[in-house]
Structures are given as C-alpha cells and as structure tokens.
Amino acid sequence: MHLFEIAFEMDVEPKCKKKILRMKLLNHLKSHLELIIFIFLYILYLDKAIAKLQNRFEQFKIYEDIFGFLVFYLVLKI
C-alpha cells in the first residue's frame, strides 16, 4: 500500500511527494546503471575472448607455415 493511498484514506494531504518521487527516480536510475555496467562488462569480456581467439589462429597460421610440408607428406604417405 502506497503512502498516497494511506493519506487518502486518512483524508490527509501527503507531504512527502517529492521525496518519494526522488526515491523512485533513484531506484529507476540504479536499475539502469546496473544494466549499463552489465553490458559494459559483457562487451569487455567478449572483446578479450575475440582477441585471444585471433591470437590463437595467428599462431596456428604460423605453425601451418612452418610445419605444413609435414601434413602434405603425411597425406601423400596414406
């Protein structure tokens, strides 16, 4: 039950309207801030994962350039 409803039932004018609106606004902003932080961290971790995968594939490319003749030899041998 909201304070406004209680005040209406008691037939009294609510005096704390600004404080309640400020609290609602702060709660709303806090929930949005948590979402923004979550999205920022998600993008940060995703970027790190992409960078690691790119590094890994670059290493595989170097290994293929160095040892590619062995794979070709093994294919011919079979």
Secondary structure, DSSP 8 states (H G I E B T S, - for coil): --HHHHHHHTT---S-HHHHHHHHHHHHHHHHHHHHHHHHHHHHHHHHHHHHHHHHHHHHHHHHHHHHHHHHHHHHH-
